């Protein structure tokens, strides 16, 4: 299944149904999954985690499976779930030695990242070299790494991976500081001292409008009241449907993750889906 086809399994469903759809997808393919119950500050749900590889250095890739009430939740955030599940289906046996990639599908992100916060509280952050939370990865042609408040060795490797794809800073990809108006699961890990950032796709042609919209929300609120720049035109609205998602954007997100994994492991690249031997394992310490 393509990332878009997987995203459609979640689209328009209740949060409980979205969570169940992810679990069914994993179980149908015999993937060992760690189930972590979220009960924090009134939030209810389950985080679902799968580890690829067996190294001591752990890269966490997050995609929340919940959506806000009233939204089909395609770009926020079924698209990201589709990208990660597609990665699980094809890249398990290709993780470089010494590295472990943890795909973490979180609950209750829309409730102040409760799922990620509960994971950090209960499982901890030992061995983590970095965290990326995928948000709004289904529309656009330019990658954005955000909440990059200060440089870190992990951020340097992410930059190197994107440069290795032929992308250039402030063109094919952007690295920006803390976003004042939005957030995601990586902030739970950043609060625990782990280098952690958001990863998003945006239309490069809208970069300047997006910068004004995101970093100066009060100043730009009136101007964008009727017309917000993409991808925020559908964000948290009934228009967030799968027919607005762009297969090229989903593919670009997947290539970026492949490159980051390869860069962290010192490998030149990951093979495609054909002939890949998939090896999964649940994270230790989680039932």
C-alpha positions in Angstrom: 0.0 0.0 0.0 1.1 3.5 -0.7 1.3 6.2 2.0 -1.8 7.8 0.5 -3.8 4.5 0.6 -2.7 4.0 4.2 -3.8 7.5 5.1 -7.2 6.8 3.8 -7.7 4.0 6.3 -7.7 6.7 9.0 -9.4 9.5 7.3 -12.8 10.7 8.7 -12.8 8.1 11.6 -13.1 8.7 15.3 -9.8 8.8 17.2 -10.6 5.3 18.7 -11.1 4.0 15.2 -8.0 5.6 13.9 -5.9 4.1 16.6 -7.5 0.7 15.9 -6.8 1.0 12.2 -3.1 1.5 12.9 -3.0 -1.5 15.2 -4.8 -3.7 12.7 -2.4 -2.7 9.9 0.6 -3.7 12.1 -1.0 -6.9 13.4 -2.1 -8.0 9.9 1.5 -8.0 8.8 2.8 -9.8 11.9 4.7 -6.7 13.2 5.5 -6.9 16.9 4.0 -3.8 18.5 4.4 -2.3 21.9 1.1 -0.9 23.3 1.4 1.8 25.8 -1.7 3.0 27.6 -2.1 6.8 27.9 -3.8 8.0 31.0 -2.6 11.5 31.7 -4.5 14.7 32.5 -7.7 13.3 31.2 -6.3 11.9 28.0 -7.1 8.4 27.0 -5.7 6.2 24.2 -2.7 4.1 23.3 0.7 4.8 21.9 1.9 2.1 19.5 5.6 1.6 18.9 7.7 -0.6 16.7 11.5 -0.8 16.7 13.6 -1.4 13.5 17.1 -2.6 14.0 18.9 -3.5 17.2 21.4 -0.7 17.9 22.0 1.1 21.1 21.5 4.5 19.4 17.8 5.2 19.0 16.2 7.6 16.5 12.5 8.2 17.3 10.1 9.1 14.5 6.7 10.2 15.8 3.3 10.4 14.0 0.2 11.0 16.0 -2.9 9.0 15.0 -5.5 11.3 16.5 -7.3 14.2 14.9 -9.3 17.2 16.2 -13.1 16.9 16.3 -14.8 17.8 13.1 -11.8 17.3 10.9 -11.2 14.2 8.6 -7.6 14.5 9.7 -5.9 13.6 6.4 -2.9 15.9 6.5 -3.2 16.3 10.2 -2.1 13.6 10.7 -3.0 10.5 8.7 -0.5 11.4 6.0 2.4 11.1 8.5 1.0 7.8 9.8 1.0 6.6 6.2 4.6 7.6 5.6 5.8 5.8 8.8 3.8 2.7 8.1 5.1 2.6 4.6 8.7 2.9 6.0 8.0 0.0 8.3 6.9 -2.1 5.4 10.0 -1.7 3.3 13.0 -0.6 5.4 13.2 -2.9 8.4 16.1 -5.0 7.3 18.0 -2.0 6.0 18.7 -0.2 9.3 22.4 0.4 9.6 24.2 -1.5 12.4 24.4 0.3 15.7 21.2 2.3 15.0 17.6 1.6 16.1 14.7 3.4 14.6 11.6 3.6 16.7 8.4 4.4 14.9 6.0 5.8 17.5 2.4 6.3 16.7 1.1 8.5 19.5 -2.3 9.2 21.0 -3.7 12.5 22.3 -1.3 14.8 20.5 -4.2 17.2 19.9 -4.5 17.4 23.7 -1.2 19.1 24.5 0.9 16.1 23.4 -0.4 13.9 26.2 0.6 10.6 24.5 4.2 11.7 24.0 4.4 13.1 27.5 3.1 9.9 28.9 5.7 7.9 26.9 8.5 10.1 28.1 7.3 9.7 31.7 6.8 5.9 31.6 9.5 4.7 29.1 12.1 7.5 29.4 14.6 8.8 26.9 17.7 6.6 27.5 19.7 6.0 24.4 17.8 8.5 22.2 20.0 10.5 19.8 17.2 12.5 18.4 13.4 12.8 17.7 11.5 14.0 14.7 7.7 14.4 14.8 6.0 14.3 11.4 3.3 16.9 11.0 1.5 18.0 7.8 3.7 16.1 5.4 1.1 15.6 2.7 1.1 19.0 0.9 4.1 20.9 -0.5 7.5 20.5 -2.0 9.8 22.0 0.6 10.8 20.4 3.9 10.8 22.3 7.1 12.7 21.3 10.3 11.2 23.4 13.0 11.6 24.2 16.7 15.4 24.1 16.0 16.2 26.5 18.8 19.9 25.7 18.8 22.4 23.6 16.9 23.0 20.0 17.9 24.9 17.1 16.5 21.6 15.5 15.6 20.5 18.6 13.7 23.8 18.7 11.9 23.2 15.1 10.7 19.7 16.0 9.6 21.0 18.9 7.6 23.7 16.7 6.0 21.1 14.1 5.0 18.9 16.7 3.3 21.9 18.3 1.6 22.8 14.8 0.4 19.5 14.6 -1.4 20.5 17.7 -3.4 18.3 20.0 -1.3 19.6 23.4 -0.4 19.1 25.5 2.7 16.3 28.1 2.4 15.2 26.5 -0.8 14.6 22.8 -0.8 14.6 22.7 2.9 14.3 25.2 5.8 15.5 25.1 9.4 13.5 27.5 11.7 13.4 28.2 15.4 10.7 27.7 17.9 7.2 28.1 16.4 5.1 30.2 18.7 1.7 29.1 17.6 1.9 25.4 16.9 3.6 22.4 18.4 3.8 18.6 18.3 5.0 15.5 20.1 8.7 16.3 19.8 8.3 18.9 22.5 7.7 16.3 25.1 11.1 14.8 24.3 12.8 18.2 24.0 11.6 19.0 27.5 13.5 15.9 28.7 16.8 17.2 27.1 16.7 15.2 23.8 17.3 17.0 20.5 13.8 17.0 19.0 12.2 18.8 16.1 9.1 18.9 13.9 9.3 17.8 10.3 6.8 19.3 7.9 6.2 19.8 4.1 5.2 23.2 2.8 4.8 24.7 -0.7 8.1 26.5 -1.4 6.3 29.3 -3.2 4.4 30.2 0.0 7.5 30.2 2.2 7.4 33.9 3.0 3.6 34.0 3.6 4.0 31.0 5.9 6.8 32.7 7.8 4.6 35.7 8.5 1.6 33.5 9.4 3.5 31.3 11.8 5.9 33.7 13.5 3.6 36.8 13.6 0.2 35.3 14.2 -1.4 38.5 15.7 -0.1 40.8 13.0 -1.2 38.4 10.2 -4.4 37.2 11.8 -6.7 39.7 10.0 -5.0 39.2 6.6 -5.2 35.5 6.8 -8.7 35.3 8.3 -10.3 34.3 5.0 -7.3 32.9 3.2 -4.6 31.1 5.1 -1.5 29.9 3.2 -1.2 26.2 2.4 -0.9 23.8 4.1 -2.9 25.7 6.8 -5.9 26.2 4.5 -7.2 22.8 5.5 -5.5 22.5 8.9 -8.1 21.6 11.7 -11.0 22.1 9.3 -13.5 19.8 7.6 -11.5 20.4 4.4 -8.6 18.2 5.6 -9.4 15.4 3.2 -7.3 12.9 1.5 -8.1 14.4 -1.9 -6.0 17.4 -0.9 -2.9 15.2 -0.3 -0.1 15.2 -2.8 1.6 11.8 -3.5 4.9 13.7 -4.4 4.9 15.3 -0.9 4.4 12.0 0.8 7.2 10.5 -1.3 9.5 13.4 -0.4 8.9 12.9 3.3 9.8 9.2 2.9 13.0 10.0 1.0 14.0 12.5 3.7 13.5 9.8 6.4 15.5 7.3 4.4 18.3 9.8 4.1 18.3 10.7 7.7 18.4 7.1 8.8 21.3 6.4 6.4 23.2 9.5 7.6 22.8 8.6 11.3 24.1 5.1 10.5 26.9 6.2 8.2 25.3 4.4 5.2 25.0 5.8 1.7 21.3 5.0 1.4 18.5 2.6 2.0 17.1 0.1 -0.5 13.6 0.4 -1.9 10.7 -2.0 -1.1 11.6 -4.7 -3.5 13.5 -7.6 -1.9 13.8 -5.9 1.5 13.8 -8.3 4.5 11.8 -6.6 7.2 12.9 -7.1 10.8 10.7 -5.6 13.5 10.8 -5.7 17.3 8.8 -4.0 20.0 10.7 -1.6 22.3 12.0 -3.1 25.5 10.3 -2.1 28.7 6.8 -1.7 27.2 4.1 -4.3 27.2 
